Amino acid sequence: MVKVVRSAVDSEFIEKIRERFDFSVQDKELSNLQVLSVDEHSVMAAVCAVCHVERDQLFKMQRGVANVPRDLTIYVLRAHSSKTLNEIGSIFNINRYSTVSTAIARIQGSLKQESVVQEMYGKVCQQLKVGQPKI
């Protein structure tokens, strides 16, 4: 009997909250996220131009060897697009999202410590005409 009463009270409470706060209205700024995000081809072209590398260089990976242009591309895609880690991984033929996350962490560390990487990131953002998120 207590569970039935509690359930009825809970559903009434939930209904009152739904009536009070209109959840059907979406935030117009958030609904334009897809429009404002950059696509992978633009990011790759910008990184290649700034880093003076060929596009196929962005897809090369070797254990223990840093590929800053590739990591920078991954970071920019994550920061300035609505792509998930898995979606970014599929672009680069990476099977695990944790590998994408590690590349992002590497660039974040480099952005804090290395002025060369900061400069490259700034130039890529300028070419893409996007702002730089806080590090």
C-alpha positions as CSV (number, residue, x, y, z in Angstrom):
1,M,0.0,0.0,0.0
2,V,2.9,2.4,0.8
3,K,4.5,1.8,-2.5
4,V,1.3,2.6,-4.4
5,V,0.8,5.8,-2.5
6,R,4.5,6.8,-3.0
7,S,4.2,6.0,-6.7
8,A,1.2,8.2,-7.1
9,V,2.9,11.1,-5.1
10,D,6.0,10.7,-7.2
11,S,4.1,10.9,-10.5
12,E,2.1,13.9,-9.3
13,F,5.4,15.7,-8.3
14,I,7.0,14.9,-11.7
15,E,3.9,16.2,-13.5
16,K,4.0,19.5,-11.5
17,I,7.7,19.9,-12.4
18,R,7.0,19.3,-16.1
19,E,4.2,21.9,-16.0
20,R,6.2,24.4,-14.2
21,F,9.4,24.1,-16.3
22,D,8.7,23.8,-20.0
23,F,11.1,21.1,-21.2
24,S,9.8,21.2,-24.7
25,V,11.6,24.4,-25.6
26,Q,15.2,23.8,-26.7
27,D,18.0,26.2,-26.2
28,K,18.3,27.9,-29.6
29,E,22.1,28.4,-29.1
30,L,22.6,24.6,-28.5
31,S,20.4,23.7,-31.4
32,N,22.9,25.5,-33.7
33,L,25.8,23.4,-32.6
34,Q,25.9,21.4,-35.8
35,V,25.9,24.6,-37.8
36,L,28.8,26.1,-35.9
37,S,31.0,23.0,-35.8
38,V,33.9,22.4,-38.2
39,D,34.1,19.4,-40.4
40,E,37.1,17.0,-40.5
41,H,38.2,18.0,-44.0
42,S,38.5,21.7,-43.1
43,V,40.5,20.8,-40.0
44,M,42.8,18.5,-41.8
45,A,43.5,21.1,-44.6
46,A,44.2,23.8,-42.0
47,V,46.5,21.5,-39.9
48,C,48.4,20.4,-43.1
49,A,48.8,24.0,-44.2
50,V,50.0,25.2,-40.8
51,C,52.3,22.2,-40.0
52,H,53.6,21.9,-43.6
53,V,52.7,18.2,-43.9
54,E,50.8,16.0,-46.4
55,R,47.3,14.7,-45.5
56,D,48.5,11.1,-45.4
57,Q,50.9,12.1,-42.6
58,L,47.9,12.7,-40.3
59,F,47.0,9.0,-40.5
60,K,50.4,7.6,-39.7
61,M,50.9,6.3,-36.2
62,Q,53.9,4.6,-34.7
63,R,54.2,3.5,-31.1
64,G,56.5,5.8,-29.1
65,V,56.8,8.4,-31.9
66,A,54.9,11.7,-31.5
67,N,52.9,12.9,-34.4
68,V,51.9,16.4,-33.4
69,P,50.0,17.3,-36.5
70,R,47.8,14.2,-36.1
71,D,47.2,14.9,-32.4
72,L,46.5,18.5,-33.1
73,T,43.9,17.5,-35.7
74,I,42.2,15.2,-33.2
75,Y,42.3,17.9,-30.6
76,V,40.7,20.5,-32.9
77,L,38.0,18.1,-34.0
78,R,37.1,17.4,-30.4
79,A,37.2,21.1,-29.3
80,H,35.4,22.6,-32.3
81,S,33.0,19.9,-33.5
82,S,30.2,17.9,-32.1
83,K,32.0,14.6,-32.8
84,T,32.4,12.0,-30.1
85,L,35.7,10.3,-29.4
86,N,34.5,7.2,-31.3
87,E,33.6,9.3,-34.3
88,I,37.0,11.0,-34.3
89,G,38.6,7.6,-33.9
90,S,36.8,6.2,-37.0
91,I,38.1,9.1,-39.1
92,F,41.7,8.1,-38.2
93,N,41.1,4.3,-38.2
94,I,41.5,4.2,-34.4
95,N,39.6,1.4,-32.8
96,R,39.6,2.6,-29.2
97,Y,38.3,5.9,-27.9
98,S,40.9,5.8,-25.2
99,T,43.6,6.3,-27.9
100,V,41.8,9.4,-29.1
101,S,41.5,10.6,-25.5
102,T,45.3,10.1,-25.0
103,A,46.1,12.1,-28.1
104,I,43.9,14.9,-26.8
105,A,45.7,14.8,-23.4
106,R,49.1,14.9,-25.1
107,I,48.2,18.1,-27.0
108,Q,46.6,19.7,-23.9
109,G,49.9,19.2,-22.1
110,S,51.9,20.5,-25.1
111,L,49.6,23.6,-25.3
112,K,50.4,24.4,-21.7
113,Q,54.2,24.0,-22.1
114,E,55.3,24.5,-25.7
115,S,54.9,27.8,-27.4
116,V,55.4,26.2,-30.8
117,V,52.3,24.0,-30.4
118,Q,50.4,27.0,-29.0
119,E,51.3,29.0,-32.1
120,M,50.3,26.1,-34.5
121,Y,47.0,25.8,-32.7
122,G,46.3,29.5,-32.9
123,K,47.0,29.5,-36.6
124,V,44.7,26.5,-37.2
125,C,42.0,28.3,-35.3
126,Q,42.5,31.4,-37.4
127,Q,42.3,29.5,-40.6
128,L,39.1,27.8,-39.4
129,K,37.8,31.1,-38.1
130,V,36.9,29.6,-34.7
131,G,37.9,30.9,-31.2
132,Q,40.3,29.1,-29.0
133,P,38.8,27.5,-26.0
134,K,40.6,28.0,-22.7
135,I,43.3,25.5,-22.0
